[in-house]
Amino acid sequence: MIDSPRVCVHVQSVYIESQSTPDEERFVFAYTVTIRNLGRMPVQLLGRYWLITNGNGREIEVQGEGVVGEQPHIDPGEEYQYTSGAVIETPLGTMQGHYEMVDADGNAFRIAIPVFRLAVTTLIH
């Protein structure tokens, strides 16, 4: 029996006021993703899929190879962290998606990225 990959994803987002122009409906957010390999074999992140939803319900899909130009290998017990960004037209939105990954034996699998909020700091109570 093959040990299924155990990968944990944690995301933290922050509003970037200095790059945002609310009068022009441009709200910039940075998000930092930590991917932990809790399994017994190395894994590699090959691709990503994001569903970005603004406060008006408008959805944008983004997909591509790797993350921030990399397709990282993550050894058992190790983690990989990166920061990227998103621009939406409203002060509140959400992101969710999945990573396309492969284990050391070449078995492809997906890891879900749970929904997280993009919110201007003054909107959070």
C-alpha positions, -999 to 999 in steps of 0.1 A, spaced: 0 0 0 13 34 -9 15 61 18 -6 89 5 12 123 5 4 145 35 9 181 27 -4 210 47 -10 245 33 -13 276 54 -19 311 39 -17 346 54 -28 377 35 -21 413 41 -35 445 24 -8 466 7 -21 502 12 9 518 -4 3 501 -38 -35 504 -37 -56 532 -52 -92 527 -38 -105 557 -59 -96 536 -90 -110 504 -75 -75 489 -72 -69 470 -40 -35 452 -37 -29 422 -14 1 401 -6 -2 366 6 23 343 21 19 305 16 36 279 37 36 243 23 46 216 47 54 181 37 41 159 66 45 127 46 73 101 43 86 109 8 97 140 -11 71 159 -31 73 185 -59 49 213 -67 44 214 -104 15 238 -109 -12 260 -93 -48 270 -98 -64 300 -81 -100 311 -80 -100 348 -70 -134 363 -61 -140 400 -55 -166 415 -32 -191 418 -61 -188 381 -69 -166 385 -100 -144 355 -104 -109 353 -120 -92 320 -126 -54 318 -126 -34 287 -134 1 280 -144 34 262 -138 50 263 -103 48 293 -80 68 325 -82 88 309 -111 98 278 -91 87 242 -90 100 234 -55 109 200 -41 99 196 -5 115 168 16 97 150 44 95 172 74 104 203 54 84 233 43 85 258 14 73 294 18 67 320 -8 49 354 -11 29 366 -41 1 390 -47 -33 397 -60 -51 428 -72 -89 430 -70 -115 458 -76 -131 457 -41 -118 460 -5 -129 425 3 -125 392 -16 -115 356 -13 -90 332 -29 -89 294 -30 -75 268 -53 -52 238 -54 -16 228 -62 -7 201 -87 20 180 -71 39 148 -77 55 124 -52 90 108 -56 75 78 -74 59 100 -100 23 98 -87 4 130 -94 -19 144 -68 -37 177 -58 -36 195 -26 -65 219 -18 -58 255 -8 -85 264 16 -105 297 11 -88 327 26 -98 363 28 -84 394 11 -96 423 32 -86 459 38 -75 461 74 -101 487 84 -129 462 74 -117 435 98 -132 438 133 
